Amino acid sequence: MTAEVLPDSVALRGGRRERALAQMEAHDLDVLVLGRQANIRYITGAPQLWVAGTRPFGPSCVLVRATGAIHLLSTWDEGVPEDIPHENLYGISWNPTNTIANLARIDGAATARRVGTDAMSPLFAQLLPMAFPKAELVDGELAMRAARRIKTPDEVAALRTSVQVAESAMAVAVAALESGVSEQTLTGVLLEAMTAGGYSTPATQDVAWVTSREHPWRRVAGSGGVQTGDLVAFSAGVLACGYVGEVGRTYPAGPVTAATEALYGRWDVLWGNLARRLHPGAAGSELLDAYTASAEPLPPVPVAHGLGLGFDPPVVSAQLPATAAAEQLEPGMVLAVTGYVFEPGVGAVFGREAVLITEDGHEVLSSSPLRPEGN
């Protein structure tokens, strides 16, 4: 049995439930009804078997604030933590009224005043009042986002592991970089290394690409074969025990030229400006300002986004300036922070670091070198 089908540790799931229950109290929610897989894993600690597809509009997990009881959609007990008893499991049904009947039997459903859901279809908007007849239905995703944005110490430990797995797999792919190799081969090497390490779910499908020397935001045109002098970007993302670890690097095919070294130097300047803004109390927009201070154009991808059980808050993007300005960094956040610089005729240097915001600054969780050793 691999680690991916085992329930999360007692400490890991216990710490997360405490945060979730605290946010239920802060948002005055009596019951949470969840359908999104990351939220379900956060509450239950169970990597669901046979029902692992996303069903954001289906009520697959229920958390009752008064008792702390968890009720879970599950076809069997395998992978379900021992603190979720068998009688709290309910099976899959193609008839939604059967699902609603299961929810209605939950202790506290009949008297709940406010019920939060993380997503809801028009059909379940009509049916859920049958399970919670006295309740006001409200947005429960706000409480879940507030809980998930700050990581517990056990979550940070899990993220360290996922980042290490991503870096180990990326190192194998980088070792295979040579003139003539294809992007697809490099992707296959990375995914094979990740799977050989016991983790079979990549966080992204875009793993390796040759950066264009003509356009700042496009991959090279053509077959995707690597030529001497190309700058090749690697984006390693892995889902390890539920947690997404991400790291990004760029390596040249062949020796480092003076032009390439200058581009790496610009990335170093950009990262220095980003790093000075990675501390508690900083606004998300300050990370966008780091690009301006470095005289570098803002990338079309988020400059920072939260890591955790999926794509967690905050999200800092040039396309969402108001959101970026409203976000504030807090101790316990774990972010994927992206630096990107481009030079016509040379290509681009893409680097992504996993960063933990600490009480007095930040810690970079990723440790692989940005460029070939000795350069």
N, C-alpha and C positions, 0 to 999 in steps of 0.2 A: 504494500500500500504506500503510495507516495504522499509527500507532505501536502499536496494540493487537495486531497480528499479528507484530510483530518480537520476537525474543528479547531478554531483558533484557541490559543491558550486561555486559561481562566483569567489570568491577569489582563491579557489584551482585551478580551471581550468585556470583562468587568469594568475596566476603566472607561471603555467607550459607552457602555450602558449608563454609567453614572453621568457622563456628559450629556447623553441624550435625555435622560430623565430630568436633569437640571434645566435643559432648554425647553422641555415640555412645560415645566413649571413656569419658566420665564415667559413663555408664549401662551400660558393658560390653556394648555391642551390636556384633556382628560385621556384621549386615545390618539395614537398615531397609526394610520393605515398606510402601508408602504408597498410599492410595486417595483421600484428601481433596485437593481441587483446590488449596487454599491451600498445603498442605505440598508438593505436587508442584511448584508454581510456585516455591516457596522453594528447593527443591533443584535444579531443572533450569533455571529461567529461561525456560521454554518456555510461552507461552500456547497450550494445546493446541487444535488445530482438529479439528472433527467429533466430538470426544469431550469437549466442554466441560461437559457435564452432570455433576452430582455422582454419584459412585459410591464412597462411602466403604468399601464392603465388597469392592471389586474391587482386586486388586493391580496398580496402574497405573504404579508407579515403584519401582525398587529401587536402593538405595545400598549399596555394599560398602565397609566401612571400610578394609580392608587395602590396597586399590588405589585407592579414591576413584572407582571406575567407577560410572557411572549407566546404568541400563537403563530404557527408557521405553516405555510403551504409546503407539503413534502410528501413524496410518494412512499418513503420508508424512513427508518431511523438512522441509516448509515450517514455518518458525517454530522449528525445533529448533536449538539452538546447535551450533556446529561442534565443540565438545569432547565432544559425545555422538555417536559414530560411527554410521553407518547400521546396522552389524551389531549395535548395542546396542538397536535398536528392535524391538519385537514387536507384531504386529497384533491387532486385535479378533477374538475368537472367541466364538461362542455356546456352545461346549463348554468348560466350565471345566477339564476335564482337559488340553485343549490349552494353556491359559494356564499351568497348573501345569508342563507339560512345558517350556515356554519358560523358566520360572523355574529349573527343575532344571538347565538347560544353562548357567546363569550361573556363571562362574568363582568359586569360593568357596562356592557353595551347598551342596555335598556335605559340606564340613568345618565349616560355621558352627556355633558352640556356642550362641549366643544371637541370636535374631532378633526384632526389635521390629516391631509393626504398629500403625498409627494407628487401625484399626477392623477388625473381623472378624465375619463372619457364621458361623452354625453350620456351613454347608457348607464354607467355607474353613478353618474350624478343623479339619475332617477332612482337607482336601486339602493344606494347606500342609506338613504333615510329610512328604508325598511329595516335595516340592521341597527341603526342608531336613531330611534324615532324622536328623541328629545334633543338632539344635538344640532348645533350650527356647524356646517362643514366649512373649513377654512384651509388656507395654504399651509401644509405641514412641512414643505420643503425649506421654508425659512428657518425653522427650528433645526432641521438636519444640517443645513449649511453652517449654521452657527456652531453646532457641535463638532462638525468635521473639520472646520478651518484650523482649529488648534489641536495639535497632536499630543497624545499622552506619551510618557516615556517609553512605554512598550510599543507604541506605534512608531516612534522614532527609531527604535531598535529594528523593527520590521522593515522600515524604509532603508535603513543602512544595508540590510541584507539584500533587498531588491536592487539597490544601486550597485552593490558589489557584483551581483549576478549579471547585470547589464554590462558593467565594465569588463568582466571576464569574457563574456561572449564577444564584445566589441574587439578586444585585444586579439582574438583568434581571427576575426575578419580583417583587421588591419594587417596582420601577418601575411594574409593572402593577397594584399594589394601589390599589383605589379602591372606593367604595361601589357595590354591585351586582354586582361581579365574583364568580364562584364559586370555591370551593376547587379544583375540577377544572381551571378555566382557569388558575389560578395554578400548579398542578402541571404542566400542559401547557407553560406558558411556561418554567418552570425546566428541564424535561426537553428541550425544544426548544433552549434556549440551550446546555445541556450537550452535546447531540449535535452542534450546529453547531460547537462547539469541538473536535470530533474524538473525543469520548468518549461512548459509547452505552449504558453500563451504570450505572444508578443503584444506590447502595448500599441505599436504602430506598424503599418505595413511599409512605410517609406523608410528604408533602413540605410541604403547607400546610394549616392548619386554623384555624378561628375558635375561640378559647378560650372556654369557657363562663363565664358570669358567676354561675352558680349552683353548679356542682360543680367542685372543684379539679382533678380528674383526667380530666374528660371534655371532648370537643369540644362546640361548641354544637349543640343539637338543631335539626332542621329540614333545609332543603335545602342548607345550607352556603354560602348567599349572604352576602356581606360587607355589613354595615350600618355607617353612620357611628358612630364610637365604639368599634367592635369592636377587640380586640387579636388580631392574626393571627400565629400562630407559623409559622416557616419552618424546616424541617429539611433542609438540603442535604447529600446524601451522594453521592459519585461514586467509581466504580472507574476510576482513571486509571493505565494501565500496570501493572495488577495491584494497586495500593495504594488503600486506602479512605481518602478524606478526608471529614471530617464537620465541619459548622459549623451552629449553630442561632441564630436571632434571632427577636425579636418586634417587630412594627411596628403602630402604630395606624392604623386607617382614619379619617383626618381629623386634626385638630389634637391635640396632646398636652394633656390636661387636667391639672388639679392632682392628681386622684386617680391618673391614669396615671403622672405624674411621681413621686409618692410610691411607687408600686409599683416603678418603675425604681430608685428610691433604695434600697429594700429589697434588690433584686437586687444592687446595688453592694456593700452591706454583706455579703451572703452570699458574693459572689465574693471580697471581701477576705479573709474567713475561710477560704475554700477555698484561695486563693492562698498564704496563710501556711503551709499544710500541704503544699504541692506542692514537696517537696525530698527529696533522697536520705535514706533511713533512716526516713522517715515511714511509719507503718502505714496500710494502706488504711482502717482504721476511723476514722482521724483525719479523713478527708474526710466521713464520716458525722457526726462530732462537730461539723463546721463548721456543719451545719444546726441542730444543737441550740444552738450558741453564737449563732446568728443568730435564734433563736426561730422557725424555719421548719420545717414538717413535712417529713419525708423523702419524696422522690418514689417512686412505684412502679417507675420505670425506674432502671437503674444510675446512680449518681452519677459513676462513671468506668469506662471500659473501654479496653482497649488498641486502638490503631489499627495497621494493617499490611496484610498480605495477607489481609484479612478481619477477623473479630472476635478480636483477640489478647488474651492475658492481660496484665495482671490484670483481674479484674472486681470492682468494688466496689459492692455493692448492699445495701440495708436488708434484703432478703429472704435474704441470705447473710451474716449477721453473723460467723460463725466464719471463713468464707473471707476476709472483709474484714479481720478482725483478723490473720490469718496472712500477708496480703500485705504486702510492703514495697517502697516506691518505690526505684528504682535509676536511676543515670544511663544515659541511652540509651532509656528507656521513652518512648513517645509515647502519650498518653492523650486520649480525648475526655471532657472534664469538663463535667458538666451542672449548671447552676443553675436552680432553678424556684421561683417565688413566686406566690401567689394571693391575691386579695382579692375577697370576695363583692360582687357588683354592679359589679365593674370587669373582672375577667378574670384572666388569668395572663400572666406574663413568663417565657418559656423562653429560655435562652441556653446554647449549647454551644460550648466552646472546644477547639481542638486544642492540646495542651500537650506540650512536650518537657522531660523531666526532665534537668537539666544537673548538672555536678559540684558546683555551689554553689547550686542553686536550680531555676529553671524558666524556659522561654521559651515565650510564647504564639505559636503559629505562625499562627493566624487573626488577621486585621487589620480586618475589616469592622466598622463601628460597631454597637453594640447597639441604638441608637435613632436616630430621624431626626436628621440633622445640625442643629446649632444648638440642640438641646434637652438 
